[in-house]
């Protein structure tokens, strides 16, 4: 398998990269880790006229906690995020989910921002940033704007980023004190994309569940937030019955796709069981 022909550019400044995006628009693709892009090129699922390699751009590989916000740059590799003390402090859910992300060699090259822009429906990180009220910082030659995670993921392998924009940073508010998180998935092999994944966060306020967030992957065209399940658990005392009711609510209205891995009924069953486990873990980790 060989990619289609394309012109290759390797800018050394962000301004150069943005100028190339402005010039080539829909005809350009950005190369960071390339762990999704290169296979799609080799399969000829993509036919860009121009490939813009951003790996030489300075200052975009940061993972830091500043003024109550976790900031992750466009060139921060999965490995760096997985091993970051700032991530463990600021985002219990991301810390719980990251061990499920891909395999070692891919973690060494792939990037969080590239993963989010690819928006594979079975990917873990879009669900994590959706639960975390993350903001996507998009920059173009004409300016910078921020898009909330709830508006960023627009459909299968698509996002709200314009063709002339680069996702330069993801910003997430630091999780509230005492928050617990849980994340579970079922996949063909450890590190593969999930049939279904489910994550949950909460705090305990006076012995009841507060600030509940429940998200799923693998059940639609992108990450899914289970608001009915959140409402069912908010203000309830944590326990097996409450978690079961919330997990059942998480399946309401779901119409997951089918493939040779799993049919819709199996995926709904996985949502229920994995959500229940994630909630139990989250409650046990509240402090």
SVG drawing of the C-alpha trace seen along z (x, -y; Angstrom):
<svg xmlns="http://www.w3.org/2000/svg" viewBox="-35 -38 47 48">
<polyline fill="none" stroke="black" stroke-width="0.4" points="0.0,0.0 1.3,-3.4 -0.1,-6.9 -1.3,-9.1 1.2,-11.8 1.3,-15.0 3.5,-18.0 5.3,-18.0 6.1,-21.0 7.9,-21.1 7.5,-24.7 9.7,-25.7 7.3,-28.3 3.7,-28.4 3.1,-31.4 4.5,-29.5 2.3,-26.5 -0.8,-28.7 0.1,-30.5 0.3,-27.1 -3.1,-26.1 -4.6,-29.4 -3.1,-28.9 -4.1,-25.3 -7.3,-25.0 -9.2,-21.7 -6.3,-20.4 -4.0,-20.2 -3.6,-17.7 -1.6,-18.2 1.0,-15.6 1.9,-15.4 2.1,-11.8 0.6,-10.4 -0.7,-7.3 -4.2,-7.7 -3.2,-9.9 -0.5,-7.6 -2.7,-4.5 -5.5,-6.4 -3.1,-7.8 -1.8,-4.3 -5.3,-3.0 -6.0,-6.0 -9.0,-7.0 -7.5,-10.5 -6.1,-12.3 -4.5,-15.6 -2.6,-17.8 -0.3,-19.0 1.0,-17.5 2.1,-20.0 4.5,-18.4 4.3,-20.4 6.8,-18.4 9.5,-21.2 7.2,-23.8 8.5,-25.0 6.5,-25.3 3.6,-23.0 4.7,-19.9 3.7,-21.1 1.6,-19.3 1.2,-21.7 -1.2,-22.8 -1.4,-26.5 -3.9,-28.7 -6.3,-25.8 -6.2,-24.7 -4.6,-21.6 -3.0,-22.7 -1.9,-20.1 -0.2,-21.3 -0.6,-20.0 2.7,-18.1 2.3,-16.5 2.7,-12.8 0.4,-10.2 3.3,-8.9 3.9,-12.3 0.3,-12.8 0.1,-9.2 3.1,-9.8 2.3,-13.4 2.0,-14.3 0.0,-17.3 -2.6,-15.1 -2.9,-12.8 -3.4,-15.9 -5.8,-17.8 -7.9,-15.1 -8.5,-11.8 -10.7,-10.6 -7.9,-11.2 -5.5,-9.4 -7.8,-6.5 -8.5,-6.3 -5.1,-6.8 -3.7,-3.3 -6.4,-2.0 -5.0,-4.3 -3.3,-2.3 0.0,-0.4 3.5,-1.5 5.0,-2.4 1.9,-4.4 1.9,-6.3 5.5,-7.3 4.5,-9.2 0.7,-9.8 -0.6,-13.1 -3.7,-13.9 -4.6,-16.8 -4.3,-14.7 -6.5,-12.0 -9.2,-14.5 -9.1,-16.0 -9.4,-12.5 -12.5,-11.9 -12.8,-8.2 -16.1,-7.2 -14.4,-4.4 -11.6,-6.5 -11.3,-7.2 -10.0,-10.7 -12.9,-12.5 -15.2,-11.1 -12.8,-12.1 -12.5,-15.8 -16.3,-15.9 -16.8,-14.9 -14.2,-17.4 -15.6,-20.6 -12.5,-21.0 -11.9,-23.8 -10.2,-23.4 -8.0,-26.3 -8.0,-26.7 -5.6,-29.1 -5.5,-30.3 -3.7,-33.1 -6.6,-35.3 -6.9,-34.7 -7.6,-32.4 -10.9,-31.0 -12.0,-28.4 -14.6,-25.8 -16.1,-23.7 -15.8,-20.0 -19.6,-19.7 -19.5,-21.7 -16.2,-20.4 -17.1,-16.9 -19.6,-17.2 -19.9,-13.7 -18.0,-10.6 -14.3,-11.6 -15.3,-15.3 -14.9,-18.3 -15.7,-22.0 -12.1,-22.9 -12.0,-24.8 -9.6,-23.7 -7.3,-26.7 -7.2,-26.1 -4.8,-24.1 -5.7,-22.7 -2.8,-24.2 -4.0,-23.4 -6.5,-21.6 -7.5,-23.3 -9.3,-21.6 -10.4,-23.0 -8.8,-21.3 -11.1,-18.6 -12.8,-19.7 -11.2,-18.5 -12.1,-15.0 -13.4,-14.0 -13.3,-10.3 -13.2,-8.7 -13.6,-5.4 -13.1,-4.2 -13.7,-0.8 -13.8,0.6 -14.1,3.8 -11.8,4.1 -10.6,6.9 -7.1,6.6 -5.6,4.3 -4.8,1.0 -7.2,1.5 -10.1,-0.8 -13.0,0.2 -16.2,1.9 -17.6,-0.3 -16.0,-2.4 -17.6,-4.2 -16.2,-6.7 -17.6,-8.5 -16.7,-11.2 -18.3,-12.4 -17.8,-14.0 -19.6,-13.1 -21.4,-16.0 -22.9,-15.1 -23.0,-11.5 -24.7,-12.0 -23.4,-12.0 -22.6,-15.4 -21.3,-16.8 -21.9,-13.4 -20.6,-13.0 -21.0,-9.9 -19.6,-9.5 -19.4,-6.6 -17.5,-5.8 -18.3,-3.4 -22.0,-4.0 -22.5,-6.7 -20.8,-9.1 -18.6,-10.5 -18.4,-10.7 -21.7,-10.5 -22.7,-12.1 -25.3,-10.1 -27.3,-13.0 -30.3,-10.9 -28.0,-8.7 -26.3,-11.7 -29.7,-13.1 -30.7,-9.7 -27.7,-9.7 -27.3,-13.3 -28.2,-13.8 -28.6,-10.1 -26.7,-8.1 -24.0,-6.0 -24.6,-2.3 -25.3,0.7 -28.9,0.0 -28.3,-3.7 -25.5,-2.7 -27.6,-0.1 -30.4,-2.5 -28.1,-5.1 -26.4,-2.5 -29.8,-1.4 -30.7,-5.0 -27.4,-5.4 -28.8,-3.0 -32.0,-4.9 -32.3,-6.2 -29.0,-4.6 -28.9,-3.3 -25.4,-2.1 -24.1,-0.8 -23.4,2.8 -20.4,4.5 -18.7,7.9 -17.3,7.2 -20.6,6.4 -24.3,5.9 -26.4,3.1 -27.8,5.2 -24.4,6.3 -23.1,2.7 -26.1,1.6 -25.4,4.3 -21.8,3.2 -22.8,-0.4 -24.9,0.8 -22.3,3.0 -19.3,0.7 -21.1,-2.3 -22.0,-0.5 -18.4,0.4 -17.1,-3.1 -19.6,-4.6 -18.6,-2.2 -14.9,-3.0 -15.5,-6.7 -17.4,-6.6 -14.8,-4.5 -12.1,-7.0 -13.8,-10.1 -12.0,-11.6"/>
</svg>
